[in-house]
């Protein structure tokens, strides 16, 4: 009798495993939701839509971008973390919800290292250190000297955690005293920079380049590790004389924790295939976004490293969780 019962249990487990494998092998068989932690029209949103199109075509199912902005990306992050790990809810996470929220919030709604399944790195967002063109400086070194000679007289804008922490690190490394002017959106901050209501900020490739090319604002450096193809004359922070600067905004694809390996591998494969297409990369380059796929293992380690960098940077800059 015991032998019979044991055989029945083994058969039941085998059926469950087989059923699960069959369900996964049929993935995807319905619409996939790609959650973006910022509004429509943002740099992250544009990258999401560019990469979603070829992946959707390859997988034979629509991928709908779902914009859930607010709380530095925590609203979107929490939504994904609490979703079913079936591959139908994905997250185009950035350094804001993945690295900044756990560091800058006293009670973050999730654990970035354990509540998400890493799928693939997507790339680094291009940000520029920009100043009003009337400011009598043309290099980062000249800016540092000018700011030290005029403590408290420069106003800097921010509209994201990247802007806040990047400027805090710049001020800490350079020994600067400046006035912080926070904005709800980057577009308004850049317009005030053009009007000289604020004198400097870290701005993304969405709002800054047009004004840079028109000479209305001046770019002193890019936070990316390499020069932007869109503005090749702008040096990196390291080239500009500050190799210690460590904040480099990024994007990556995640799912809820405990996603089946078969689904993760399929999605990872499609991201890599999309980024191997010249037409897709050409669209990315128009956004000055150097797309870059990776293995899930690389992304998992990258997240751990980024959390450490943000914790260290925030502590050194005197930023406390709120």
N, C-alpha and C positions, 0 to 999 in steps of 0.2 A: 504493500500500500504506500509506504514511504517512497519507494522507488518510483511508483506511478506518479505520485504528487510532485516529486522532484522533476520528472520528465515533463509534466504539464507546465510547471513554472518556467523551465528552460525554454519550452516551446513558446510560451507567452512572451518572454523577454525577447526571443528571436523575432517574433512578429512585430513587437514594438520597435525594435531596432530597424527591421526591414522597412516598416512603415515610415519611420523617420527619414531613413535614407532615400526612400522613394519620393517623399515630399520635398526633400532638399534637392534631389536630382531634377525636379520639375521647376526649380527656381530660375527665374521669376515667372509667376503666372498671373500677376496683377500689378497695378500701379505702384510705383516706388516713390516715397516722399523724401526729398532732400531738404532737411531743415537748415536754414541759414540764420545766424544770430544777429543779422543786421538788416536794415530796410532795403526795399527794392531800389536799385540804382547805386548801391554802395559798391566798393571794389570787390568785396567778398561775393556779393550777389551776382556781379557780372562774371566772375570766374566760375561760379556755380552753374550759371546758364550755359556758358561755353562748354564746360566739361560734361554737362548732363546730356546734351544733344547727341554726341557720338556714342556715349555709353548706352543711352536709351535705344538708339538704332541697333546697336550690336546685341542687346539683350532682348529686343522685341517687345518691350513694355515701356509705357510712358514714365518719365521721371519728372515729377512736379516739384518745383522749388517752393518751399514754404518758409516765408520770412517771418521770424519771431524775434523782433528786436527788443531791447530793454535790459537793464541791470547788467551791463557789460557782457551780455551774451549768456548770463546765467539762466534766463527764462528758457531759451532754446536748449541749453545744455541739460537742464533738469527734465524738460519734456522728453528728450531723446533717452536720457538715462533711465527713465521710467517706462519706456516703450518696450514692446515685445522684441526679443532678439531674433527676429525671423528674417531680417534683411530687407524689410519693407519700410523701415524708418532709418534714414541715414543722417549724419551730421557733418556739415562742412565746418569743422571747428577751427578756431584761430587761437592765437596766443591770449586773446582776451578771456574767453570762457574757460579755456583749458589751463592756462598758466596764471593769469592775473586774478581771476575770481578766487581760486583757492588761497592765493597769497594776500589779496587786498580785502577780502571779506572775512569777518569774524566767524560767521556761520555759513560757509558755502553749502549749497544744497546737494552737492555730490563730491565724490573723490575722483579726480581726473585720472589717477593711476589705476583705479579698479572698477569704475562704473561705466567705462566705455571699452569697446573692442577696437583696437587700432587696425585700420585697413590699408591706408597708403598715405604717405606724405604727398602734398599737392604742390607746394612751392612757397617761396618767401615773397611777401608783399613789399613793394617798393615804397619807402617813405623817404621824404627829403627834409633836411633841416633848412628852412627857408626864412628869409628876413625881408622886411620892407626895403625897397630899393633906395629909400632916402637915408637909410642908416649908413654912416661913412665907413663901411667895412666890406671887404671882398673875399675874405678867407675866414676859416674857422679860427685860426690863431688871432686874427685881427678882432674878431667878435669877442673872444675871451678877454683880450686886453681892454677892449672898449667897455665891456660889461664890468670888469673889475674896477675900472676908473670911474664908472658911473653906477655905484651900487644902489639898487632899488629904483632905478630910473627906467629900466626896460620892462615892458609888459609882454608876457608870453601867453599864447592861447593854447588850449587843449580841448579836444572833443572826444577823447577815448582814453582807455587805460594805457595804450601805446604812447600817446602824446604826453600823458602825465608822467609815467615812469621814465620815458626817454629823456624828457627835459629835466626830471629830478636827477637822473644819472649824470647828464651833462653839467648841471649846476654843481653836483657833488664833486665830480672829477675836475671841474674848472675853478672851483671855489667862487661861485657866482651868487649874487643876491638879486633876485628878480621878482616881479609881481605876477602871480598866477591869475589868469582870467579864464575861467571855464566856460565852455559853450556846449549846447546840446547837440549841435551838428557841425561837421567840418566845413561845409560850404559857407556858412555864416562867418565862421572864424577866418577863413581865407579872405573873404570880402573885407573884413575888418583889418586884416593884415595889409591888404592892398591900400586901404584908406588910412593906414598908419595909426589906427586906434590901438593896435597891438604891434609889436615890433618883430616878433619871431615866433616860430612854432615848428613842430614836426607835422608835415602834411602828406597825405597819400598821393599816389599817382593819378587819382581820379580828378582831384580839384586843383592841384598845384601846377602841372606842366604848362597849361595854356598861358597862365599869368607869368610863368618863368620865361617862356619864349617871347612874350610881349614886353618883357623888361619891367613889369610892374612889381614883381618880387624877385629876389635873388636866391638861388639855391647854393648853399655852401658845401653840402655833403649829402650822400645817401646812406641810409642805415643798412642797405643790402650789402652782402659780402662782395659783390662785384658791381661794377658800374652798369647803369641802366642803358640799354640800347636806345631808348627813347631820348635820353639826355646824356650822351657819352662823355661830355666835358665835365660833368659833375663828379668829383672824387668820392670815394667811400670814406667813411669816418676814419678808418685806419690810415688811408692815404692823406687825409686832411690833417693828420697829426694826433688822433685820439684812438690808438689801437685798443685801449682798455674798454672802449664802449662796446657793450655786449647785447643790447636789445635789438633784435632783428625780427620784425613781425612775420608771421607765417600762417599757412593754411594746411589742413590735413583732413582726411576723410575717416570718420569713425562710425561705429554703430553702438547700440546698447551692449552692455557686458554679456558675455557668454553666447555670442553668435556662433553658429556651427562653422567649423573650419572650411567645409566645402563652399559655403556661401562667401566667406571672407576671401578665399582663394579666387573665386570667380570674379568678385568685384575688384580685387587687386589686379587681376589679369586685364580687366577691361579698362581700368584707369591707365595702366601702362600702355595698352594698345592705343588709347585715345591720344596720349601724349607723344606717341610715335608718329602721329599723323602731321604732316607739314601744314595742312590747312588749320588744324586746331592750334598748333603752336604759333601760327601767324596771327590768329585772333588773340591769343594770350599776349603776344608781344605788343599788340596795339594797346593793351592795357598796362604795358610795361611790367608784365608779370612773367617771370621765368619759371614756368611750370616744371615740376620734377617729381616723378613717381618714386616709390620705395617699397621695400618689403614691410609687412606688418611688424616684424621684429625690430627693424630699424626705427619705425615710428614709435614703438613702445619705449625704446631706450631714449629716443629724442624727447619724448614727453617728460620722462624722469629728469633728464638733464636740464630741460627748460624750466621745470618747477624749481630746481635748485638755483638756477641763474636768477630767476625772478625773485626768489626769497632773499638771496644775497644782495641783489641790487636794491630792492625795497628797503632792506635793513640798513644798508650803507647810506642810502639817501634819506633815511629818517622817516620813511613812510610806514604808518601803522595801520593795521586792519581796521576797517570801520563796519 
